[in-house]
Amino acid sequence: MTDDKRAPWLTILGWGESGTEGLTPASRGVLETAEVVFGARRHLRLLPPLGAEVREWPVPFADGIPLLLAERGRRVVLLASGDPFWFGAGTSLTRHLAAGEWQAQPSPSTFSLAASRLGWALEGCSCLGLHAKPLTRIRPQLQRGRRLLVLLRDGEAVRELAGLLRRFGFGTSRLWLLESLGGVDERIRMLRANAGLPVNIAHPVALGLKVDGEGPALPLTPGLPDALFEHDGQITKQAVRAMTLAALAPAPGERLWDIGTGSGSVAIEWLLAHPDNRAQGFERSAERAARARRNARNLGVDWLEVVQGAAPAVLAEQPPPDAVFVGGGLSAPLLEHLWQTLPVGVRLVANAVTLESEALLVEWQRRAGGELLRLELSSVAAIGSRRGWKASYPIVQWRVTR
């Protein structure tokens, strides 16, 4: 039986550029009575003399976790930037601990300090932790007039991000370089993304960004323009994709299987629906699989997992999905495999364009129920010196819940 009244052996202590001056009396007390103090080099430089053993946390971060756990039973303090549970180290540690083993004493986060310096309402800002993530994750946030607060690893990352803003057509955006917030070396500078950046950007650095420019913003509704995707013609077109996403009905935290992912367009839009969503694209062609990965990076959802191989064999031992889209490689063996192996409650959407695949969906709708739709779209095209409607191939769509 565990003793719930036993004091936690680990304190995750929010730490800022002001050192101990920014701590509450309770936090100072924990630090002064610690037996072991862990922290990154930039945190340790601000420590006063202590009676504790002081140890530098290694890089990469994960290498320090076994060293920390080896001190279980002693009074241990880990210095973590600001609020450890807002893009911080907190969750990386607590997944290895029982609830009664740790306590946290946060300090103001970098986001809070940045908003207070700029006079921005924090609840009206998009807050991104990109110090250890691909910078292209900023792409969905590039909406004119939006205010972003971004954590970055160093000055070089600021230059890379400014380059991305210019590349995406938002070079006129205003940037605020926020360095060493809360410390004696605090500095704030404003410039445009298309202007020359200073070379003396000091770590730790955050960025305030007010988005401006003529670049295309990503719509918030399903059906991104086809031109945003690199493709070889094998892509679920914009209007059909919008209807397909509506049928798949992504909800936060759900996982999609996109079978025959092609350019990755459906899986990418599934991920854009919510940052907690997950998706796997399955693609037979190595060239198309690589293209889908590039599209995912460029559109800010680099966590799309693209698995190369032929379905249904490639589906073995994959994490179970909440929804499945079959956009390519539709066949009787594939549908039979899915129906036999998918958990009850999984949503399945399949699109067919040939007579053979259409007949297959008609038969399965008769067997398993669901909804069968025929989608016919036409667009204006030239007919000599005049114009008329040019029909696209009709799409038959089957929507069903397993």
C-alpha positions in Angstrom: 0.0 0.0 0.0 1.4 3.4 -0.9 1.5 6.3 1.6 -0.4 9.2 0.0 0.8 11.6 2.7 4.5 11.0 1.9 6.1 14.1 0.4 7.1 13.8 -3.3 10.8 13.3 -3.8 10.9 15.3 -7.1 10.0 19.0 -7.6 9.8 20.3 -11.1 10.6 24.0 -10.5 9.7 26.7 -13.0 12.8 28.7 -13.7 13.4 31.9 -15.6 16.0 34.4 -16.5 15.6 36.2 -13.2 16.9 33.2 -11.3 15.9 33.0 -7.7 14.6 36.6 -7.7 11.6 35.4 -9.7 10.7 32.5 -7.3 8.1 32.5 -4.6 9.2 31.9 -1.0 7.9 28.3 -1.2 10.0 27.6 -4.4 13.1 29.1 -2.8 12.6 26.8 0.2 12.4 23.7 -2.0 15.6 24.8 -3.8 17.5 25.5 -0.6 16.6 22.1 1.0 17.3 20.0 -2.1 19.9 17.3 -2.1 20.3 17.2 -5.9 19.5 19.9 -8.5 19.3 19.1 -12.2 19.2 21.8 -14.9 20.3 22.8 -18.3 23.5 24.7 -18.5 21.7 28.1 -19.1 19.6 27.4 -16.0 22.6 26.5 -13.8 24.5 29.7 -14.6 21.8 31.6 -12.6 22.0 29.4 -9.5 23.3 30.8 -6.3 25.6 28.7 -4.1 23.7 25.7 -2.7 24.4 22.8 -0.4 23.0 20.4 -3.0 24.8 18.4 -5.7 24.3 20.3 -8.9 24.2 18.3 -12.2 23.9 19.5 -15.8 21.0 17.9 -17.7 22.4 16.2 -20.9 21.5 16.7 -24.5 19.4 15.1 -25.9 16.8 15.6 -23.2 15.8 11.9 -23.0 19.3 10.9 -21.8 18.7 12.7 -18.5 15.6 10.8 -17.5 17.4 7.6 -16.3 19.9 9.8 -14.3 16.9 11.6 -12.6 15.1 8.3 -11.8 18.3 6.9 -10.3 18.0 9.6 -7.6 14.5 8.4 -6.5 14.1 8.7 -2.7 16.3 11.8 -2.4 15.1 15.4 -2.4 15.5 16.3 -6.1 14.8 19.5 -8.0 14.6 19.8 -11.7 14.9 23.3 -13.1 12.5 23.7 -16.1 11.8 26.8 -18.1 8.8 28.9 -17.0 5.6 26.7 -16.8 6.9 23.1 -17.2 3.6 21.9 -18.5 3.2 24.4 -21.3 5.5 23.2 -24.1 7.9 22.3 -21.3 9.6 19.3 -19.8 6.8 18.4 -17.4 5.0 15.7 -19.4 8.2 14.2 -20.7 9.1 13.4 -17.1 5.8 12.6 -15.4 4.9 9.7 -17.8 7.8 7.9 -16.0 6.5 8.7 -12.5 3.6 7.8 -10.2 1.2 10.6 -9.2 2.6 10.9 -5.7 6.2 11.1 -6.6 6.4 14.6 -8.0 5.1 18.1 -7.5 5.4 21.2 -9.8 5.9 24.8 -8.9 5.6 26.8 -12.1 6.8 30.3 -12.9 5.3 32.6 -15.5 5.7 31.1 -18.9 7.6 32.7 -21.8 4.2 33.2 -23.5 2.9 35.1 -20.5 6.0 37.3 -20.3 5.9 37.9 -24.1 2.2 38.9 -24.1 2.7 41.3 -21.2 5.7 43.0 -22.9 3.8 43.4 -26.2 0.5 44.3 -24.7 -1.3 41.4 -26.4 -4.2 39.5 -25.0 -2.7 36.1 -24.4 -6.1 34.3 -25.0 -6.1 35.9 -28.5 -2.7 34.6 -29.5 -1.7 31.3 -31.1 1.1 29.9 -28.9 3.6 27.5 -30.6 6.5 25.7 -29.1 8.8 25.2 -32.1 12.2 25.0 -30.2 12.3 21.3 -30.9 9.8 20.9 -33.8 9.9 21.6 -37.6 9.4 25.2 -38.2 6.9 24.4 -41.1 4.4 23.7 -38.3 3.7 27.4 -38.4 2.1 27.2 -41.9 -1.6 26.6 -40.8 -1.3 29.6 -38.4 -0.4 32.1 -41.2 -3.7 33.9 -41.4 -3.5 37.7 -42.0 -4.0 39.7 -38.8 -3.2 36.7 -36.5 -0.9 37.2 -33.6 1.5 34.4 -32.8 3.9 33.8 -30.0 6.6 31.3 -30.9 9.3 29.6 -28.9 12.5 29.0 -30.9 15.8 27.3 -30.2 18.2 30.1 -31.2 18.9 33.0 -33.6 19.4 30.7 -36.5 15.9 29.4 -36.1 14.7 33.0 -36.3 16.4 33.4 -39.6 14.9 30.1 -40.9 11.4 31.1 -39.8 11.8 34.5 -41.5 12.8 32.7 -44.7 9.7 30.5 -44.5 7.5 33.6 -44.0 9.0 35.1 -47.2 8.6 31.8 -49.1 4.9 31.5 -48.1 4.2 35.1 -49.1 4.1 36.7 -45.7 7.4 38.6 -45.8 5.7 41.9 -44.7 4.8 40.4 -41.3 6.1 42.2 -38.3 8.4 40.3 -36.0 9.3 41.1 -32.4 12.5 39.4 -31.2 12.1 38.7 -27.5 15.4 37.7 -25.8 16.1 36.7 -22.2 12.6 37.8 -21.1 12.5 38.5 -17.3 16.3 38.8 -16.9 18.9 41.5 -16.8 19.7 40.9 -20.5 16.1 41.2 -21.7 15.9 42.8 -25.1 13.0 43.4 -27.5 13.4 44.4 -31.2 10.9 44.9 -33.9 11.5 44.4 -37.7 9.8 43.0 -40.8 10.4 39.4 -41.9 11.7 40.6 -45.3 14.2 42.9 -43.7 17.7 42.0 -42.7 17.9 40.2 -39.4 20.5 41.1 -36.7 23.3 38.6 -36.2 23.4 38.9 -32.4 20.2 37.2 -31.5 20.7 35.7 -28.0 19.3 32.5 -26.6 16.7 32.0 -25.0 14.6 33.7 -27.8 10.9 33.9 -28.5 9.2 35.6 -31.4 6.1 37.7 -31.5 4.6 37.7 -35.0 1.7 39.7 -36.5 0.9 38.0 -39.8 0.7 40.2 -42.9 1.2 39.6 -46.6 -0.4 38.3 -49.8 0.5 34.7 -49.4 -2.4 32.2 -49.5 -3.7 31.4 -46.1 -4.9 27.8 -45.5 -8.7 27.7 -45.3 -10.2 26.5 -42.1 -12.8 24.4 -43.9 -12.2 21.2 -45.8 -11.2 21.4 -49.4 -7.8 23.1 -49.8 -7.1 24.3 -53.3 -5.4 21.5 -55.4 -2.5 23.9 -56.2 -1.3 23.7 -52.6 -0.4 20.1 -53.1 2.4 18.7 -55.2 0.8 15.8 -57.2 1.0 13.8 -60.4 -2.7 14.0 -61.2 -3.5 11.3 -58.7 -5.2 13.5 -56.1 -8.7 13.6 -54.7 -9.9 16.9 -56.2 -10.9 19.8 -54.0 -14.7 19.5 -54.1 -14.7 15.7 -53.8 -12.1 16.0 -51.0 -14.3 18.4 -49.1 -17.2 16.0 -49.3 -14.9 13.1 -48.3 -13.6 14.9 -45.2 -17.2 15.7 -44.3 -18.0 12.0 -44.5 -15.0 11.0 -42.5 -16.0 13.5 -39.8 -12.6 14.0 -38.0 -12.8 14.6 -34.3 -10.0 15.7 -31.9 -7.5 12.9 -31.1 -8.7 10.5 -33.8 -6.6 8.4 -36.1 -7.2 8.0 -39.9 -6.0 5.3 -42.3 -5.7 6.8 -45.8 -5.3 3.8 -48.1 -3.8 4.7 -51.5 -2.8 8.1 -50.1 -1.3 9.4 -53.4 -0.4 13.0 -52.7 -1.6 12.7 -49.1 -4.2 15.3 -49.5 -7.0 13.6 -47.5 -4.7 12.6 -44.6 -3.2 16.1 -44.5 -6.6 17.8 -44.3 -7.6 15.3 -41.6 -4.5 16.4 -39.6 -5.2 20.1 -40.2 -8.6 19.6 -38.6 -7.0 19.3 -35.1 -3.4 19.2 -33.8 -4.1 16.1 -31.7 -5.2 14.1 -34.8 -3.1 11.3 -36.2 -3.0 9.8 -39.7 -1.2 7.1 -41.6 -1.1 7.1 -45.3 -0.5 3.8 -47.1 1.0 4.0 -50.6 2.3 1.4 -53.0 4.5 3.8 -55.0 7.8 5.0 -53.4 7.6 8.2 -55.5 4.1 9.1 -54.3 4.9 8.2 -50.7 7.8 10.6 -50.8 5.6 13.3 -52.4 3.0 12.8 -49.7 5.6 13.3 -47.0 6.8 16.5 -48.7 3.3 17.9 -48.9 2.7 17.1 -45.2 5.9 19.0 -44.2 5.1 22.0 -46.5 1.6 22.3 -45.1 2.7 22.1 -41.5 1.6 18.5 -40.5 4.9 16.7 -40.6 3.6 14.1 -38.2 1.8 12.3 -41.1 3.2 8.8 -41.2 3.4 7.4 -44.7 3.9 3.7 -44.9 5.0 2.3 -48.3 3.5 -1.0 -49.3 0.4 -2.6 -50.8 -2.8 -3.0 -48.9 -4.1 -5.1 -47.2 -0.7 -6.7 -46.3 0.8 -3.3 -45.2 -2.1 -2.8 -42.7 -0.9 -5.6 -40.5 0.0 -4.6 -36.9 -0.8 -1.0 -37.4 -2.5 1.0 -34.6 -6.3 0.7 -35.1 -8.0 3.7 -36.8 -11.2 5.6 -36.0 -11.8 6.2 -39.7 -10.6 4.7 -42.9 -10.5 6.3 -46.4 -10.0 4.1 -49.5 -9.0 6.4 -52.3 -6.7 4.1 -54.3 -6.3 0.4 -54.7 -10.0 -0.4 -54.1 -10.5 -4.1 -54.4 -12.7 -6.9 -53.2 -9.9 -8.5 -51.0 -9.2 -5.1 -49.4 -12.8 -4.5 -48.5 -13.2 -8.0 -47.2 -10.1 -7.6 -45.1 -11.2 -4.3 -43.6 -14.7 -5.6 -42.8 -13.2 -8.6 -41.0 -10.5 -6.8 -39.1 -11.7 -3.3 -38.3 -13.1 -2.7 -34.8 -16.8 -2.0 -34.5 -17.6 1.7 -34.8 -14.9 2.6 -37.3 -16.1 4.9 -40.1 -15.3 3.8 -43.6 -15.4 5.9 -46.7 -14.5 4.6 -50.2 -14.5 6.4 -53.5 -14.8 4.7 -56.9 -14.4 6.1 -60.4 -14.4 3.0 -62.6 -17.4 0.8 -63.4 -15.7 -2.2 -61.8 -15.0 -0.4 -58.5 -18.5 1.2 -58.6 -20.1 -2.3 -58.9 -18.0 -3.4 -56.0 -19.3 -0.6 -53.8 -22.9 -1.2 -54.9 -22.5 -4.8 -53.8 -21.0 -3.9 -50.5 -23.7 -1.4 -49.7 -26.2 -4.1 -50.4 -24.4 -6.4 -48.0 -23.4 -4.0 -45.2 -25.7 -1.0 -45.5 -24.4 2.5 -45.2 -25.0 5.4 -47.7 -24.2 5.3 -51.4 -23.8 8.6 -53.2 -23.0 9.5 -56.8 -21.1 12.8 -57.1 -21.1 14.5 -60.5 -19.3 17.8 -61.1 -18.9 20.0 -64.1 -16.8 23.0 -64.8 -16.9 25.7 -67.5 -14.6 25.0 -70.5 -14.2 26.5 -74.0 -16.2 25.1 -76.9 -14.7 26.8 -79.9 -15.4 30.5 -79.4 -18.1 29.8 -76.7 -18.2 28.1 -73.4 -20.0 25.1 -72.0 -20.0 22.6 -69.1 -17.3 20.0 -69.1 -18.2 17.0 -66.9 -15.6 15.3 -64.7 -15.8 11.5 -64.2 -18.5 10.8 -61.7 -17.5 9.5 -58.3 -19.4 6.9 -56.4 -18.9 7.2 -52.6 -19.8 4.6 -50.0 -20.1 5.8 -46.4 -20.6 3.2 -43.7 -19.9 2.6 -40.0 -18.4 -0.9 -39.2 
